[in-house]
Amino acid sequence: MDPTLGTLAASAFDNVYHLGHLVPDLVGAMQTLAGAMQITWSPPFEMRSGFTRPDGSADDQTVRIAFSASGPPYLELIEVVAAADSIFAEPRLGGMHHVGYYAQRWRDDVARLQEEGWELERTGAGVAFLREPGSGLRVEVVSFKGRDFLTRILDGDMATAYPLTERP
């Protein structure tokens, strides 16, 4: 283990701020869950993911996303992406896609998790997805600087800048 990482404290579970869940139809799931669970949603949006795989290849798919208006933890719904090689292609219905948490030094936390055997799946601007092979749990490690992005989601700024397009 890199001795400089040994002095870093792991990110606390208290930093979990959202749970990501894949759904086959974003708008339909929002409507169903709003009624059944009395969830109010921030306006949904779509954008390019901008992710990179560990081998350096791109996973830059259009992703449709909605966050609950209340939290933490927030519920993030992500519409399944049709591309088989997308990180959001897995139709893990009935299961959680990921736990998202903030890390003060996210790159260090990613390195620490990899050192502990977690598999790096994707990276992006201030974010990484890793999976623990034994339990299958996937985490999204997010830089604390990403809090402004969450504010833009909750305020509806992302939906204004990146509105949902019509689906066939």
N, C-alpha and C positions, 0 to 999 in steps of 0.2 A: 504494500500500500504506500502511496505517495505520502511522506511524512508531513507535508504541508496540509494535506486533507485531514489528517488525524486530529488536528487541533480544531477543526470546524465542527460545530454542533450540527446535528441533523436538524432539518426543518421540522418544526413541531407540528403535530397533527392538528393543533389549534389553527394552523394556517390554511386548513382546507376551507375553500370558499365555494366550490361547486361540485356537483355530480353530473357527469355527462351520460346521456342515454340516447342510443340510436333508435330512430323510428322510421317506418316506411313512408309516412306522409306527415310532413311537419305541421301543416295547417290543421289537418284532421286530428292529429295527436294533441295539438294545443287546445282545440275545441273540446275534445273528449276529457282531457285532464282538467281543463278549466271548470267544467261542470261537475265532474266526479270528485275532484279534490279541492275545488274552490281556489284554483291557482289563477292569479292575474299575471299576464305575460307582458314583458317589455316588447316593443314592436320587433317582429322577426326581420332578419336580413339575410343576404347571401353575399359571399365574397370568395375570392380565391384563397386557398389554404396557404400557399407559399411554403409548403413543407419540403424537406430533403430527407431521403432515406440514408441509412448509415453508409451505403456504398456511393453516395454522392449524387444519385439520380433524383430527379424531381418527382414529387407527389403533390402537384399543384392543381388540385381539382376545385371546381365550384362547389361550395358547401353552403347549405341552408341551415340557419341556426336561430334558436329562440332561447331566451333566458327568462326564468320566472322574475317577476318584479320584486319579490320579497326574498330575503335571505340575509346573511349566509346561514346555511348553505343554499346556494341558488341551484335550481334544477336547469340544466342545459339540455335542450333537445336538439339533436343533429339528424337531419334527414339522411338516410342511407344513400351513399354515392354509388352509382351504377358501375364505375370502373372497378374491376376485380382487384386491382393492386392498390386501391386507396386504403388508408388507415380507417376510413369510415365505411368500408364496403361490408364489413362483417354484420350480418343481420342478427346481432346478439339480442334478439327480442327475449324478454324475460330476464335479461341480465344487464348489469351496469357496464357501460363502455369504459369509463375512467373516473378517477377521483382527481380533481384539480386542486393544487395548492400553490401558494406563494412561497418563494424562497428568496431570502435576502441575497444570497450569492448562488443563483440558479445553476450556473455552469459547474460550480463546485459540488452542488448537491447531485447533479447528474453524474459527475465523475465518481462521487461517493457511492451512489446506487450501482453504477456499473462495476465498481470494485467489489461490491457485495453480491454480484451475480445477476443483477437486473439487466435485461436486454434492451438496448436503445432501439426504438422503432422509427421515430421521426424527430427532426429538429426544425425550428423556425425562428423567427425574430423574437427572442426572449422567451422561448418555450421549447420543451422537449417532452416526448411521450416515451415512457419506458414500461416494460412488463416484467413482473417477477415470475419466472418460469414455473415455480412450484405451485403457487396459488392461482396464477393466471391474472392477478390484479394488475391493472394498467393505471399508471399515474400520469398526469400532465403537470410537469414542474414549470411554473410560471414565474418570471422575474417580478419582483415587487413593483418594478416600473410599469408593469402591465395593469396596475390598478386604474390608470387613466383610461385604458381600453374598456374595462368593465364599466366605468362611469359613462362612456360614450354609448355602450350597449343599453344600459338602464335608462339613460336620458332619451333614447330614441335617435340619437345622432347617427348611429350606424345604419339604422333602417332608412333614414333620409338619404344618406350618402350611397347606400348599397341596397336598394329595395329588392324585394322578392320579384322574380320574373314569373310569368305564367308557365305552368307545367301542362304538358299534353294530357 
